Amino acid sequence: MFEKTYTVTGMTCQHCVASVTEEVGELDGVQSVNVDLDTGAVTVTSEAELAEDNVRSAVEEAGYTLTA
């Protein structure tokens, strides 16, 4: 199992959290997505290391920006 925390900007409400969780959760191998709205931290647990470009694309599809 791999776990990595990313920082996402632009999220302001629980709908934002749900959108990011849904899009990132659809990536191959993702086991869980935990979003902390207050800090913008998005922790992803997956079967294998994810390509950051894939995570970035999923976050952007949800309408937000991956900053780290």
Secondary structure, DSSP 8 states (H G I E B T S, - for coil): -EEEEEEEES--SHHHHHHHHHHHHTSTTEEEEEEETTTTEEEEEESS---HHHHHHHHHHHT-EE--
